[in-house]
Amino acid sequence: MKLNNILRATLLPAAAAMVLYSCDSDIEPVYVLPTDDISLEGASGEIILSSDNPQALAMTIYWSGDGQLSLSDDNLQAAVNAADETIQLSKDEQFTSTIDLSPGKGVRSRQFLCEELNSLLGRLGFSADEKAPLYIRIRSVLAANVEPSYSSVIKVMVQAYRIRLTLGTVLDKDLNETSMKLASPEENGIYQGFMGVNGWTNWWFREANNIVWGNIGESGKTFVASSDDDHWNFWFPDPSGCYFTTLNTVEGWWSCVHIDNLNVGGDLNGEMTFNLKSNQWIMPVDLPSATTVTITISGKGSLYDRTTTDMGPAIEQTVAFGGSASGLSYGETASSITVDMPAGETTLVLDLSNPLELTVGAGEAAPEPEAEPRLYFSGVADWNGFDDYLSLYDESSLSYGGAHWIDSEWGYRAYPQPAWDTAYKGADDATAMSGSMVLATSSNDGNIPAPEKGLYVMDFSMSSLTYSLTKIDNVTFTGLNDDWSEHEMVQSADNPEIFTAEFVKEQDTPWGVKVLINHDWSLFFGGGEGNLRLGHSDATTGFDGDNALTVGETYILSVDLGKQTYTYSLK
């Protein structure tokens, strides 16, 4: 009986997909009954879009239907919202080329803001400042093997406004804006610029018309670009550093040249170094007097594109700069550049941060980058990426702390960036519980020794390149409700790095809360704003956040030692 119910529940969607089904000859077949046509209404008249008010409501559409299928057998429960509905926009009445938008299951209306609609019209090829008809319909599909049905069609006259497509913004993997830009000075859909990134960095690109570009979303096609909704994000090859990046939105591809090195010749000589955060190449200079120098800047690069894939081998090529100091050009042939330089110690700075204005000149080197907030690990439990990390707790010594469940047969490595190219292994005398680290020169050049399986506090100093581990046998909290006795925390059965405790909020916690490790008051976690920070002395503050809770209520304190976070939640 249970099996029959499961089969019936499974086959019901198939009834919609196949229009009918029959389990065997003595069971009456079930049919999907025809439904009324979809009626689309809303947008009418003329819609004149303006850049003066991009967030204004420009158009609303709505359509009939409740998503409920009708079956010939009233005893069977039909699926609700079984059909996949799509809003289709087209420049012609035949809908030969469309933009498809998914409103979501059960949604039967859609509003368009001025900026969004203008962007969609641009993708359809509407000319700016010219009135033209826009055709809209709803496409409804029950299943891949069933012919789609369509709503009535709305025709509305629209007029788009021009968007300057000169600069576009590089987005991170979560679609947040970064400081990096790519430029298309001729507004021809070909964007270029220099990007300072780590190896395997994931990214997106957003044009000024809000079209977002990424990978086409097919394995083996890393350098094929797409703006379709099913695209993936782009990603760079392994080497970290400076990449000259080209995105061709017309032909749908992108490429990147890793700038392996840059050398200065002429009146000045030397090799430049790259500052990833500032997107600048720099070289120290010391001159006896102020003078105008004539220099060349050139080097070697490695091209990755559709022919090489992200794994290479890359195509070697010459990279070079020419033009003037305030308006550099980039290519494969260097030409002389004159630069005014002051007397004394200074820095030659090649600034690539603005893709519309590449410059070289005397200046101050970019300030030392702030310490990285995290130190990353791979091999602690597996080698699949950099999910394990420690958080910075002392910037002066570049010390990082946290705790992780270690289950490693071959050891693990530490990485200052979530990239494979810079890795630290244990020195020759390193042990599982403490030691020194050195740079690893290859993928098989050794690791940091791993302790026996268990949960450990990990304390790493990147200024002294030393580390120590402490096995965790007990976790308690203290200080909450101004009570400085220890209270046990319970380890999660699903994640050994997470501990929880139940408490009743009774009064203020003036000095914060501390999580003690092994009842050791010199080894604990403090912090604030939801983040834990490893502490070693009374000067390390406890974390806060509970004073906003309601007195008399019961709460759950949860600490994640692996992610170095804490939360309060009402029971």
C-alpha positions in Angstrom: 0.0 0.0 0.0 2.8 2.4 0.9 4.6 1.6 -2.3 1.4 2.3 -4.4 1.1 5.7 -2.7 4.6 6.5 -3.5 4.2 5.5 -7.1 1.0 7.5 -7.4 2.7 10.6 -5.9 5.6 10.1 -8.3 3.4 9.6 -11.4 1.1 12.5 -10.9 3.7 15.0 -12.3 4.2 12.6 -15.1 0.5 12.8 -15.8 1.0 16.4 -16.5 4.1 15.7 -18.6 2.5 13.0 -20.8 -1.0 14.3 -20.7 -2.2 10.8 -19.8 -0.9 7.6 -18.2 -2.2 4.1 -17.4 -0.7 1.8 -14.8 -2.3 -1.3 -16.4 -5.2 -2.3 -18.6 -7.8 -2.5 -15.8 -7.2 1.0 -14.5 -9.0 3.9 -16.0 -6.5 6.3 -17.7 -6.1 9.8 -16.2 -6.2 12.8 -18.4 -5.1 16.4 -18.0 -8.0 18.5 -19.0 -7.6 21.5 -21.2 -7.4 24.8 -19.3 -8.5 28.3 -20.3 -6.2 30.4 -22.4 -3.8 32.7 -20.4 -4.9 36.3 -20.6 -2.1 38.8 -20.2 -2.8 42.4 -19.3 -1.1 45.5 -18.0 1.3 47.7 -19.9 -0.4 50.0 -22.4 0.1 53.3 -24.2 3.6 54.7 -24.5 6.4 54.2 -22.1 9.1 56.9 -22.3 12.1 56.0 -20.2 14.4 58.6 -18.6 17.8 58.3 -17.0 16.7 61.1 -14.5 14.6 58.7 -12.5 16.1 55.1 -12.8 14.2 53.7 -9.9 10.7 54.8 -11.0 8.1 52.2 -11.9 8.0 52.0 -15.6 5.7 49.0 -16.4 3.5 46.4 -14.7 2.0 43.2 -16.3 -0.2 40.6 -14.9 -1.8 37.4 -16.2 -4.6 34.9 -15.5 -4.4 31.4 -14.0 -3.8 29.9 -10.7 -1.4 27.2 -11.6 -3.9 24.4 -10.7 -4.1 21.5 -13.2 -7.5 19.9 -13.8 -7.6 16.1 -14.0 -10.3 13.7 -15.4 -10.3 11.8 -12.1 -11.6 13.9 -9.3 -10.2 11.5 -6.7 -6.6 12.4 -7.7 -4.9 15.5 -6.3 -3.4 17.5 -9.1 -0.1 19.3 -8.6 -0.3 23.1 -7.9 1.7 25.5 -10.0 2.9 22.6 -12.1 3.6 24.7 -15.2 6.8 26.6 -15.7 5.9 30.1 -16.8 8.2 32.5 -18.5 7.8 36.2 -19.4 9.0 36.7 -23.0 10.0 40.1 -24.4 10.6 40.6 -28.1 11.3 43.3 -30.6 9.2 41.6 -33.2 5.7 40.2 -33.2 7.0 36.7 -34.2 9.1 36.5 -31.1 12.1 35.3 -33.2 14.5 36.5 -30.6 13.4 36.8 -26.9 14.6 37.7 -23.5 13.1 35.2 -21.1 12.4 36.1 -17.5 11.2 33.7 -14.8 8.7 35.2 -12.4 8.8 32.2 -10.0 6.2 29.6 -9.1 2.8 31.0 -8.3 3.7 34.5 -9.3 1.4 36.1 -11.8 2.5 39.7 -12.0 5.7 41.6 -12.7 6.8 45.2 -12.2 9.7 46.7 -14.1 11.7 49.7 -12.9 12.9 52.3 -15.4 16.6 51.3 -15.2 15.8 47.5 -15.5 13.5 47.9 -18.5 15.9 50.2 -20.2 18.6 47.5 -19.8 16.4 44.8 -21.2 15.5 47.0 -24.2 19.2 47.5 -24.8 19.8 43.7 -24.8 17.0 43.4 -27.4 18.6 45.9 -29.7 16.3 48.9 -29.2 17.8 52.2 -30.3 18.0 55.0 -27.8 15.6 58.0 -28.1 13.5 56.2 -30.7 10.0 54.9 -30.1 9.5 51.3 -31.1 7.0 48.5 -30.3 7.8 45.9 -27.5 5.9 42.6 -27.6 5.2 40.7 -24.4 3.7 37.3 -23.8 3.7 34.5 -21.2 5.1 31.1 -22.2 3.7 28.1 -20.1 5.2 24.6 -20.2 4.1 21.5 -18.4 7.1 19.4 -19.2 9.9 19.1 -21.7 8.0 16.8 -24.0 4.8 18.8 -24.0 4.3 21.7 -26.5 4.2 25.1 -24.7 1.2 27.2 -24.6 1.2 31.0 -24.9 -0.8 33.9 -23.6 -2.3 36.7 -25.5 0.3 39.3 -26.6 0.7 42.8 -25.4 2.1 45.4 -27.7 3.4 48.6 -26.1 5.4 51.5 -27.6 8.6 52.2 -25.6 11.5 54.6 -25.9 14.8 53.7 -24.3 17.6 56.1 -23.3 21.3 55.9 -24.0 23.6 54.4 -21.5 27.3 55.1 -21.8 29.0 51.7 -21.9 32.5 52.9 -21.3 33.2 51.5 -17.9 32.1 48.2 -16.3 32.5 46.9 -12.8 34.3 43.7 -11.7 32.1 41.8 -9.1 33.3 39.2 -6.7 32.0 35.6 -6.6 29.0 36.8 -4.5 28.2 39.6 -7.0 29.5 42.3 -4.7 31.3 45.3 -6.3 35.1 45.4 -6.2 37.4 48.4 -6.9 38.4 46.9 -10.3 37.1 48.2 -13.6 37.3 47.2 -17.2 36.9 49.8 -19.9 35.6 50.0 -23.5 36.7 53.5 -24.6 35.0 53.1 -28.0 31.9 51.6 -26.5 32.2 48.6 -28.9 31.5 45.9 -26.3 35.1 45.0 -25.9 36.3 45.7 -22.3 39.9 45.6 -21.2 42.0 46.4 -18.1 44.4 45.2 -15.6 43.3 43.1 -12.6 45.3 42.1 -9.5 43.9 38.8 -8.3 44.8 35.5 -6.6 44.9 32.3 -8.4 41.5 30.7 -9.3 39.7 33.9 -8.3 36.0 33.7 -9.1 34.4 36.9 -10.6 31.6 38.4 -12.6 31.5 41.5 -14.8 28.6 44.0 -14.9 28.2 46.5 -17.7 26.8 50.0 -17.0 23.4 48.8 -18.4 23.3 46.2 -15.5 24.0 43.2 -17.8 26.1 40.7 -15.9 28.6 38.5 -17.7 30.0 35.2 -16.7 31.2 31.9 -18.0 28.8 30.2 -20.5 28.1 27.5 -17.9 29.5 24.5 -19.7 32.4 22.4 -18.6 35.6 22.8 -20.7 34.6 26.3 -21.9 36.3 28.5 -19.3 36.9 31.4 -21.7 33.5 31.4 -23.4 31.4 34.3 -22.0 27.6 34.6 -21.6 25.0 36.9 -20.0 22.3 34.3 -19.9 20.6 33.5 -16.6 22.2 30.0 -16.4 25.8 31.2 -16.7 28.5 30.5 -14.1 31.0 33.0 -12.8 34.4 33.6 -14.5 37.6 32.3 -12.9 41.2 33.0 -13.4 44.0 30.4 -13.9 46.2 29.4 -11.0 49.0 32.0 -10.9 48.3 35.0 -8.7 49.3 38.5 -9.8 48.6 41.0 -12.5 46.4 40.0 -15.5 45.6 42.1 -18.5 42.0 41.0 -19.1 39.9 41.3 -22.2 36.1 40.6 -22.3 34.5 40.6 -25.8 30.7 40.8 -25.2 30.0 40.9 -28.9 31.7 37.6 -29.8 31.2 36.0 -26.4 34.7 35.3 -25.1 37.4 36.5 -22.7 41.1 36.1 -22.2 43.8 37.1 -19.8 47.5 37.7 -19.9 49.4 37.0 -16.7 52.2 39.7 -16.5 55.0 37.4 -15.3 57.5 40.3 -14.9 58.3 43.9 -15.9 61.7 45.4 -16.3 62.7 49.1 -16.6 65.5 50.0 -19.1 67.1 53.2 -20.4 68.2 55.9 -18.0 66.8 53.7 -15.1 67.3 50.0 -14.8 65.7 47.4 -12.6 62.9 44.9 -12.1 59.5 46.1 -10.9 57.4 44.3 -8.2 53.6 44.1 -8.2 51.3 45.3 -5.4 48.2 43.2 -5.9 46.0 45.3 -3.7 46.8 48.6 -5.3 47.2 47.3 -8.8 50.5 49.0 -9.2 54.0 48.0 -10.2 56.8 49.8 -8.3 60.6 50.1 -8.3 62.7 52.1 -5.8 64.9 54.9 -7.3 67.6 57.0 -5.8 68.9 59.9 -8.0 71.5 62.6 -7.1 69.5 65.4 -8.6 66.1 66.1 -10.1 66.1 65.1 -13.8 63.9 63.9 -16.7 64.6 60.3 -17.6 63.8 58.3 -20.7 62.8 54.7 -19.9 61.3 51.6 -21.4 59.0 49.2 -19.6 58.7 45.6 -20.9 58.5 42.1 -19.8 57.1 38.6 -20.3 53.5 37.5 -20.2 51.5 34.2 -20.3 48.3 34.3 -22.4 45.3 32.1 -21.3 42.4 31.9 -23.7 40.0 29.5 -25.5 42.9 27.6 -27.1 44.9 27.1 -23.9 42.0 26.6 -21.3 42.7 27.6 -17.7 45.1 24.7 -17.2 47.5 25.8 -20.0 50.2 25.6 -21.1 49.9 29.3 -21.6 51.1 31.1 -24.7 54.3 33.1 -24.0 54.3 36.7 -25.3 56.1 40.0 -24.8 54.3 42.7 -22.8 55.3 46.3 -23.0 54.2 49.9 -22.5 54.6 53.0 -24.6 53.0 56.5 -25.1 53.4 59.2 -22.5 53.8 59.1 -18.7 50.3 60.4 -18.2 48.7 58.3 -21.0 50.3 55.0 -21.4 49.5 52.4 -24.1 49.8 48.7 -23.7 51.0 46.2 -26.3 53.8 43.9 -27.3 56.4 46.6 -28.4 58.0 49.0 -26.0 58.6 52.6 -26.8 60.5 55.4 -25.0 58.7 57.2 -22.2 59.9 60.4 -20.5 59.4 60.8 -16.8 60.2 63.7 -14.5 62.0 62.4 -11.3 63.0 64.2 -8.1 66.3 64.0 -6.4 66.8 61.5 -3.6 65.0 58.3 -2.7 61.7 57.9 -4.4 59.6 55.2 -6.2 58.8 54.7 -9.8 55.1 53.8 -9.9 53.3 52.2 -12.8 49.6 52.6 -11.9 47.2 50.3 -13.7 44.2 50.8 -11.4 42.3 53.1 -13.8 41.8 51.3 -17.2 41.1 54.7 -18.9 44.3 56.3 -17.6 47.4 54.2 -17.2 50.3 56.3 -15.8 53.9 56.0 -14.7 55.8 58.5 -12.6 57.5 59.3 -9.3 55.4 58.8 -6.3 55.1 57.2 -3.0 54.7 53.4 -2.9 51.3 52.3 -1.9 51.0 51.9 1.8 51.7 48.4 3.2 48.5 46.4 2.7 46.5 45.7 5.8 47.1 42.3 7.3 44.9 39.6 5.7 42.0 38.8 8.0 42.4 35.1 7.6 45.0 32.4 7.2 43.8 29.5 5.1 44.5 25.8 5.2 44.1 22.8 3.0 44.6 19.2 4.0 43.3 19.6 7.6 40.4 17.3 6.6 40.7 17.1 2.8 42.4 19.0 0.0 39.3 20.3 -1.7 39.9 24.1 -1.5 40.4 26.4 1.5 37.3 26.0 3.6 39.3 25.8 6.8 40.8 29.1 8.1 42.0 30.9 11.2 41.2 34.6 12.0 43.6 37.4 12.7 43.8 38.2 16.4 47.1 40.2 16.6 48.1 42.3 13.7 51.5 43.3 15.1 52.7 39.7 15.0 50.4 38.5 12.3 49.0 35.9 14.6 45.9 33.9 13.6 43.9 31.6 15.8 40.9 29.3 15.8 40.1 25.6 16.2 39.6 22.8 13.7 38.8 19.1 13.7 41.9 17.6 12.2 41.6 14.3 10.4 44.7 14.2 8.1 46.8 11.3 7.1 49.5 13.2 5.2 49.5 16.6 7.0 48.3 20.0 5.8 49.6 23.3 4.6 49.0 27.0 5.5 48.2 29.6 2.8 48.3 33.5 3.3 45.7 33.7 0.4 43.1 31.2 -0.8 45.4 30.3 -3.7 47.7 27.3 -4.2 50.8 29.1 -5.4 52.1 30.3 -1.9 52.1 27.5 0.6 53.9 26.9 3.9 55.0 23.5 5.1 56.6 22.4 8.3 60.4 22.9 8.8 62.6 19.8 9.2 62.3 19.8 13.0 58.5 20.6 13.1 56.2 18.3 15.1 52.5 17.8 15.0 52.0 20.1 18.1 54.5 22.9 17.4 57.3 24.1 15.1 58.5 26.4 12.4 57.3 26.8 8.8 59.1 27.4 5.5 57.8 28.0 2.0 56.9 24.9 0.1 58.6 24.8 -3.4 56.3 22.3 -5.1 53.1 20.3 -4.6 55.1 17.3 -3.2 57.6 19.2 -1.0 56.2 18.2 2.3 53.4 19.4 4.7 52.9 20.5 8.3 52.7 17.3 10.4 49.2 16.3 11.5 48.3 15.2 15.0 46.1 12.3 15.8 42.4 12.8 14.8 40.7 15.3 17.1 39.7 18.9 17.8 42.6 21.4 18.3 43.2 25.1 19.0 45.5 26.2 16.2 47.7 29.3 16.8 49.9 30.5 13.9 52.3 33.5 13.7 53.1 34.5 10.2 55.7 37.1 11.3 57.8 34.4 13.0 56.5 31.5 10.9 55.8 29.4 14.0 52.7 27.5 15.1 51.4 25.6 18.1 48.4 23.3 18.6 46.4 22.4 21.8 44.1 19.5 21.9 40.6 20.5 23.2 39.2 18.3 25.9 36.7 20.7 27.4 34.9 23.9 26.5 33.2 26.2 29.0 31.9 29.8 29.0 32.1 32.4 31.7 31.2 36.1 32.3 27.6 35.9 31.1 25.2 37.6 33.5 28.4 38.9 35.3 28.8 35.3 36.5 32.5 34.3 36.4 32.0 30.7 37.3 32.5 28.2 34.4 29.5 26.7 32.6 29.8 23.6 30.4 29.1 23.8 26.7 27.8 20.9 24.7 29.6 19.7 21.5 27.5 19.3 18.4 27.0 15.7 17.2 26.9 16.9 13.6 29.9 19.3 13.7 32.6 18.8 16.4 33.7 22.5 16.0 30.4 23.8 17.3 29.4 24.1 21.0 26.2 25.3 22.5 24.8 26.2 25.9 21.4 27.2 27.2 21.0 30.0 29.7 18.4 32.4 31.2 19.2 36.1 30.7 19.2 37.6 34.2 21.2 40.8 34.1 23.8 42.8 32.2 27.2 41.4 31.2 29.5 44.3 31.8 32.8 42.6 30.9 31.7 40.3 28.1 31.8 36.6 27.7 34.8 34.3 27.4 34.9 30.7 26.1 37.6 28.8 28.0 39.5 25.9 26.5 40.4 23.1 29.0 39.6 25.4 32.0 42.6 27.4 31.0 42.2 31.2 31.6 45.2 31.9 29.5 43.7 30.1 26.5 40.2 31.3 25.5 38.2 33.1 22.9 36.9 36.6 23.2 36.0 39.0 20.4 32.9 41.0 19.4 30.2 41.6 16.8 29.7 38.0 16.2 33.3 37.1 15.6 35.5 35.1 18.0 39.2 36.1 18.6 41.8 33.9 20.3 43.0 35.4 23.5 46.0 34.7 25.8 45.8 37.3 28.5 43.2 39.2 30.6 43.7 42.2 28.3 41.8 40.3 25.6 38.2 41.3 25.9 35.2 38.9 26.0 32.6 39.0 23.3 29.4 40.9 23.8 25.9 40.9 22.3 23.8 39.5 25.1 22.9 42.8 26.7 20.3 43.4 24.0 18.5 40.2 25.0 15.3 40.2 27.1 15.8 39.6 30.8 13.9 36.5 31.9 14.0 34.7 28.5 15.9 31.5 27.8 18.5 31.7 25.0 21.0 29.4 23.3 24.6 30.6 23.0 26.3 28.9 20.0 30.0 29.2 19.2 31.6 27.9 16.0 35.3 27.5 16.7 36.0 26.5 13.1 34.4 29.6 11.6 35.4 31.7 14.7 31.8 33.1 15.1 29.2 33.2 17.9 25.4 33.7 18.0 22.6 34.1 20.5 19.2 32.7 19.7 15.9 32.6 21.6 14.9 29.1 22.7 
